[in-house]
Amino acid sequence: GVSIGILKIVFSKPDGVILGVHILGDDACELIHYGTALAQAGKTVWDVTGTVFTAVTFHELFATAALDAVAQLEKDAWATALDKLGVDASGCVLETKLRTLLV
C-alpha cells in the first residue's frame, strides 16, 4: 500500500527559528522527537538544510520541509527589497513609484 502523510516545519519570519512541527502519517511517532528537539534547541531552518540525513529514511522529510521554508524566507526577503525599490516581482516599476519619480 501507499503511505500518505505530511511533515510541516512551523518557523518564525524572518529569522527562520523553528517553533514546532506538524506531522501526520503512519510513522509520525518516529519523527516527532527530532522535530521537538529542533524547536527546543532553537535551531533554524538553515541549520536543518545543513544536516546530513541517512538515506532512505523518513527523516529526510525534515530536509525537504526546511528547503521549502528557506525558499519562502528568500521570496519574502526579495519581495520586501523590491517593494522598497518600487519594483514588482516581474521587474516592472510600480505605478505609485513611477508617479513619485516623475514629479
N, C-alpha and C positions, 0 to 999 in steps of 0.2 A: 503494500500500500504506500500511498503518498502521504508524507508527513507535512502538515501545514502549521506555520507559526509566524510569530513576529518578534523582533527584538528592536526596541527603540531606546536610544540614549536621550535622556532629558538633561539639557545643559543650559547654562546662563549665557546671555549675549551681552557684550561682545567678547568676553574673556574665555568662553568655552569650558568653564568649570562644570564638571559632571555633577548633577544634583541627584540623579537616580536613573533607574532603567525600568522600562515596561517590557515584560517578556510573557508571551503566551505560546503554548505548544507543549508537546509531549515531554520534552527534556528541559522545561523551564526550571525545574528544581536543581538541575545540574549547572545552570548558568547564572542563577540569581546571586550566588555567593560572590562571584567575580565582580558583577555589577555593583553590588553593595560595597565591596572593598574599594572599588574605584571612587565611589561617591564619598565614602568615609575618609579616604586619603586625600581628598581634594584634587584629584587628578583632572586633567583637561582632555578634551577630545584629541588634541595634538599628541598628548602622551600615549594614547591608545594607538594612534596611527604608527607610532614608532615601536610598538611591541611586536615581537615575532610570535606567531601562534603556530602550534603544531598542526600540520595538515593531515588529514582532513578531519576536523572536529567542528562542533557547533560553536566553539569559542571564536572561530574565525568571523562569526557574525558581528562580534564587537568591532572588529577592524572595519568591516563594511559599513556599519552604522556610524562609526567615527568619521570615516571618509565622507559620508553624506553630510554629517554635521559640519565638518570643515568647509565643505563646498557651500553650505548655507551661510556660514560666517563670512566667507570670502565674497559671496554675492552681495551680502548686506553691506560689507565694507566698501565695495565698488559702487554700489547704489548711492551710498552716503556721499562718497567723494564726487561722483558725477553730478549729484544734486547740488552740491556746493558750487560746482563749476557752472551749473545751469545747463547741463547736458543730460539727455535721457539715455536709457540703456542702449539705444540703437546708434548713439553718437550724434544725434541732432540737437542743436541748440534749442532750448525750451523757449516758447513764445514770451514768457514773462522775463526771461533773461535777455532776450533779443530786444525787448522794449527798453530795458534799462541801458543797454549798450548803445541804442540809437538816440537816446535823449541827451 
